[in-house]
Amino acid sequence: MSVMSAIALFGIIWFLVLFVVLPIRLETQAEAGKVEPGTPASAPSDAKIVQKFKIVTAIAVVLWVVSASVLISGVLTLESIDFFGEWRRSF
């Protein structure tokens, strides 16, 4: 795995985890009872974005290490996950 592939894999994992973590423990302005003028009631009252970024980064590092280890070790290859390879060769 090249360096750019590793960075791309980490970025993809990081954003996937971010989209999972963002709505967790989200309190809207309507739930807090304080809606700021000019914002929708469904806007977050306190997103705690720095805390969520730290959590996302920690989870993404663990998932990246596992996935990169599997890819580098050769346990999982393109040939082993090519489900349609045999089907394509039959035509």
C-alpha positions in Angstrom: 0.0 0.0 0.0 1.4 3.3 -1.0 1.4 6.4 1.2 -1.3 8.1 -0.8 -3.5 5.0 -0.6 -3.0 4.9 3.1 -4.0 8.5 3.5 -7.0 8.1 1.2 -8.1 5.0 3.2 -7.8 7.0 6.4 -9.8 9.9 5.0 -12.6 7.7 3.9 -12.8 5.9 7.2 -12.6 9.2 9.1 -15.5 10.7 7.2 -17.6 7.6 7.5 -17.1 7.5 11.2 -17.8 11.2 11.4 -21.2 10.8 9.8 -22.0 8.0 12.3 -20.9 10.0 15.4 -22.3 13.5 14.5 -25.9 12.8 15.5 -25.1 11.0 18.7 -26.2 13.0 21.8 -27.3 15.9 19.6 -29.5 18.4 21.4 -31.4 20.7 19.2 -32.3 24.3 20.1 -35.9 23.3 20.4 -35.1 20.6 22.9 -32.9 23.1 24.9 -35.7 25.6 24.8 -33.6 28.4 23.4 -34.0 29.1 19.7 -31.7 31.8 18.4 -33.4 34.2 16.0 -32.6 33.4 12.4 -31.9 29.8 13.0 -34.1 26.7 12.6 -35.3 25.0 15.8 -33.6 21.8 14.7 -30.2 23.4 14.7 -27.9 22.1 17.4 -27.6 24.1 20.6 -24.1 22.9 21.4 -22.6 20.6 18.7 -19.5 19.7 20.8 -17.6 19.4 17.6 -14.1 19.4 19.0 -15.0 16.5 21.3 -16.6 14.6 18.5 -13.6 15.2 16.2 -11.4 13.7 18.9 -13.6 10.6 19.3 -13.9 10.2 15.5 -10.1 10.4 15.1 -9.5 7.8 17.8 -12.0 5.4 16.3 -10.8 6.0 12.7 -7.2 5.3 13.7 -8.2 1.9 15.2 -10.2 1.0 12.2 -7.5 2.2 9.8 -4.8 0.1 11.6 -7.0 -3.0 11.4 -7.9 -2.5 7.7 -4.4 -1.5 6.7 -3.0 -4.5 8.5 -5.4 -6.8 6.7 -4.5 -5.3 3.3 -0.8 -5.2 3.8 -0.6 -8.8 5.2 -2.3 -10.2 2.1 -5.1 -11.9 3.9 -7.6 -10.0 1.8 -6.7 -9.5 -1.9 -8.6 -8.3 -4.9 -8.8 -11.9 -6.2 -10.3 -13.1 -3.0 -13.1 -10.6 -3.1 -13.8 -10.8 -6.8 -17.2 -12.4 -6.5 -18.0 -12.0 -10.2 -14.7 -13.1 -11.6 -15.8 -16.7 -12.2 -19.2 -15.4 -13.6 -17.5 -13.1 -16.0 -15.1 -15.8 -17.3 -18.1 -18.0 -18.1 -19.2 -15.7 -20.9 
